[in-house]
């Protein structure tokens, strides 16, 4: 049985949360809870993305496998510029992404989230580790072989204005991958671009306009169109809505959800906005100082976080109910994020952890299974 409908919940006189276009097969009815969700003033229309079940995730074939990925940037000093030390932006990250899955990656600014996405696409060369895409090893491939696989791996950047060449017409920018990989020119190229425009909700007569003639949301739609041009299997979404206002954010998120349903896309969704990640992701990884500290399903992470850093992140999310917000227990992390140039010994989080013990300073915890579909890196979990 399938049900199509919508849910509207009024929270305050000037806040209304509206979820529409809900498609639920064999639904299990339960109260709609909005705690730990940051809600803006006004009306938001968001299509509900139902998280994949544990069975769907376990049965899902693996599209992308990351094993012990490291990206260290050298700091060069002296006459000959020899590296004297390294910034460990990514330091041993491992995870998997399945076909048609949205894998969220969250953490504080500077923890290496975007570097992971760039290293997967080989925009930044990994220092070590292994990247497997569709069962093929990618880290050792040269540029000609890598180009043939890049058509299946695309990226949506954070700032749509800097993603588009201001001197190129948007039709040329969106069609550039088709020109490079498919060798399309002239009217064939224009027809293909117009089809992409139609998919992302841009008028076909905009082919000859320039990026400055569009709004922020329209420019991000153009960037999405370019990412879709070669019919990829996997897209890195590097904070694709953080530069947009709230109403435009919902439009782009709805577009990404619709495209995933229609084309079977897999996303690596990088964001520091936990409410956005909660809405769109199937599984979520929490990253701290270049390391993954917790990986689990969407619902389990937000309902029962286990790692102290994840718990602190959840406690920082404002709750829409002011009464509940005043009554909740505050958890404030002491200190700042340590420098990746000189990370603390042992557990990277021990200098800010309220549960720190002697073993945390001397030994680095490994990411281990602590429950069904739940991994965490902590000595006391």
N, C-alpha and C positions, 0 to 999 in steps of 0.2 A: 504494500500500500504506500502511495506517495501522497504527500500533503504539500500544497503550495499556498502560502499565506504570508502574513506579515505580523510583526509584533511591535507595539508601541508602548513605551514606558515613560511616564512623566515623572521627573525627579523633583524639579523645582519650577516655579513659574516661568523661568527663562531658560530651562534646560530640558530638552526632549531627546531621548535616544530612540531612534527608529531603525529597526532592522527589517529590510524587505527582501522579497524574492527568496524566501526560505524554501529549500528543497530537502526534505527529510524522508528517507526510506525507513519504514518500520520504526517510527519514532518512539523514544522513551520519554514520557512527559515528566518534567521536573521544574521546579521554580527557576526563573531566570534571575541569576544573581549578577550584580554589577559592581561588587566590591573589588577593590584593587584595579579599577578601570578609570583612567583619567578621561572625563567627559567635558567637551567644550560647551560654551554657551551657544544657543541656536539649535538648528535642526541638522542632524547628520543622517544621511542615507548610506548604509553599509550593507552590502550583500554578505550573508553569513557563510563563512567557509568552515565546513564541518571538518574537524581534525580526523586524520586517518586513524582507524582502530589499530590496536596492537597486532591483531592478526594480519591486517592489510600491510602494516609495516614489515612484519616478519616474512610475509610471502612476497613482498615487493623485491624485484630484482635490483641489484645494486648498479647504479649508473656511474657514480663517482666514488673513489676510495682514496682517502688521504691517510698516509702512514708516516708518523714522526716527522712532519714537515717543519723545517727550520729556515728562517730567513734572518741572517745576521748582516748588518750594514757596517762596513769597516770605517773607522775614524782614522784618517791619515794625517800624520804629522812629520815634520822634518823635511830635509832637502829633497829626498827621493820619494817622499809620500808613502812610506811604508805604513801599513796599518798597525797602530799601537794598541788599539782595543776595539771592541765591537758593540754595536747596539743590537741587542737580541729582541728584535721586533716580534718574531714568531719563534717559539722555542719548544718544538716537539708536539705539534698539533696533529691529532688523528680523529677522523670521523668518516662516515659514509652517507651518501645521498642516493635514494632510490629513484627509479623512474616515476615521474609525476608527483614527486614529493616536494614539499616546501620545508627546507631545513633552515631554521632561524639561528643566527649567530649574534649574541648580545654581549655587552660589556661597556665599561667606561671608555671615554675618549682616550686614545693613546694606548689601548691594550693590544693593538695589532689586528683588528677585525678586517679592515680594508686591505691590509698587506696580505692576509690569507687569500682573499678573493683575487688580488692581482697576481699572486704567486701561482694560483691554480691555472690561470689563463696564460702564465708565463710572460706577463707584462714585466714582472720582476722575477729574476732568476732565483730559484730556491738555493740555499746553501747546501742543504741535504734533505733527505726524505724521499718519499715515493708518491707519485700522483698517477692513479689509474683511471682512465675514462673509457667506458664501454669495454672493459677488460684489457685495454692496451696501456702500456706504460708510457707516460708522457714526458717525464723529466729528462730523459736522455735523447729525445727527438731533436733533430736539427730543424732549421727554419722552414725548408721546403716541405718536410713531412708534417711539421707542426701546422702549417697553413692549411693543409687539407682537413685537419681536425678542428681548426678554429671556426669553421662554418657551423659546427655543432655546439660551440661554446661562445656565448655572447655576454655582454655586460650592460647594465643600466647604471650610469653614474649619478652621483648625488646632485650636482648642479647642472640643470639642463642647458643653461645659457653657455657655459664653458664647454659643453659636450658637442655643440654645433658650431661649425666654422662661420663666423659672422659675415665673411665675404662670399660664402657659397649659398646659393638658393637651397631652400630646405629639400626640394625634390632631388637635387644633386647629392646632398648629404645623406638622405635616406637611401638613395639608390646606389651609393658608392660601393657597398658590399656586393650588389648584383653586378656592377660593372667589373669589379676585380675578380670575383669567383665565377660568375655566369657569363661574363663578357656581353652583357646586354647593353644596347645603345639605342639612341633615338626614340622612336615611338614605342618600341617594345619595352624599353626601360621606363618610359613615362607611364605606360599602362600598368606595369608591375608595381610602381610606386603608388599610383592612384588606388590600386587594390589594397595596399598596406594602409594608406590614408583612411580608406573606408573601414578597415578593421578596427583602427584605433580612434575613430570618430573625428577625423579631420576632413574638411571639405576638399574635393578633388581639384578644385580650381586654385588651390594654394601652392601648387607645384613651383611657381616662379617667385614666391615671396621669400623674404629674408627672415632670419630668426628674430630680429628685434621687432618684427611686426606681429608677433604672437605673445600671448600671455604665458606665465610660468607653467601652468597646467598644460597648455597646448604644446609648449616646447617639450615637456616631458613625454607627452603622447608621441611626438615626433621621434624622440629618442627610443621609445618602446618600439615604434614602427621599424626603425633601423635595426634594432636588435632582432626583430622577427623576420627580417628580409630573407634570410637564408634558411628559414624553417629549422631553428636549432632545437636541440634536445635539452639544453641546460643553459640557464641564464643566472649570472651573478647580479643580484639587485643590491647595489652598494648605497644604502640609505636613500632609496629612490623618492621618498616623499618628505624628507626632513626639511628641504628648502621650500616647501609649498605650504600655503595656508590650509586650515583644517578642512574646509569644504572641498578644496581641490585634492587633498590627500585621499579623501573617501572615493573620489572619482577614479584616481589612479589605482587604488587598491582594488576597487570593483573590476577595473579593466584587467588587472593582473590575474584575479580569480577567474574571470570569464575566459581569458586566453588559456589558462592552465586546463580548464575543463575541456575546451574545444581542441587544444593541440597537444595535450599530455605533457606539458612542459614541467621540468624540474627547476626549482629555484634554490639558490643560496641567498637567503634574505638577511642582509646585514643591517642592523639598526641598534640605536641606543634607546629607542622608544618601546618600552615593554608592552604598552597597550596595542601598538601596531603589530608587534611580533605575536602577541597572544591571538590576535584576530586572524592572521594569515598562515601561521606556521603549523606544521604537523609535529615536528620534533624541534627541540631547541637546545643549543649548546651555549654555555656561559663561559666567556673567556676572560682571563685576568692575567695581565703582564705577560702576554704571549703564550699562555698555557690554557688549555681547556680544564675547567674545574668541575663541570657537571654537564651531563647530557641525559635528556629523558624526553618523554612525550610532552606535548603542550599542556595538557590538562594536569599531569602529575607535577610538572615544574611549578605551575602557578598555585596548585592546591597544597602540595607537600614538598616544598624545597628543602634540601638537606644540607648542602654546603653552606657554611657561615656567610660567605660572600653573596651567594644567591639569596639567602634569607635577608641580608641587608639591602639588596637591590629591591626585593619585593616590599620591604618596609618603607622604602622611599617613594613608592607610588601613591599619589594622593587618592583618597576615596571620595566619591561624589557626595556622600552623606556627611554633612558637617558634624553631626552628633557622633557618628562612628569615628570620624577622623580625629576628633578631640579625645576620644576615649582609648584609641589604639596605643599600644606601647611603642614608643619611638626607639629606634636603634640607629645611632649615629656612629659611623666609622671614624676612628681617630686617625689623624695623619693624612698624608697625600699618597697618591699612587707612586710607588718607588720608580726610580729611573731604570729603563731597560738596559742602560749602559752598565749599571752596577746593581743587578737584582739581588735581593737578600738571599742568604744561603737557606737551604732546606726548603720548606714550603714558601712559595712566593707571597702568600697572603699572611704569613705569621706576624709581620710587623703591625698589622691592623686588625688581627683576629681577636675577638673577645675570649676565645677558648684556647689560646696558645699555651702549649706545654713545651717541655725541654726537647722532646722528640721532633717537634715542628721546626725547631731551629737547626737541627743537625741532619734530618732526613727529609728528602723530597717525596711527598706521597704520590703514588701512581694512580692513574685513572682505573678504578676497579668497579666491578658489578656489585651493586648494593641492593638490587631488587629487579623485578621484571622490567626490561627496557629502561633501566636506570643505572647510570654510571656516575661516580663521583670520585674526586681526588682529595681525600681527607683521612688522617690517621684515626679519627674518632667516629667514623660513620660505618 
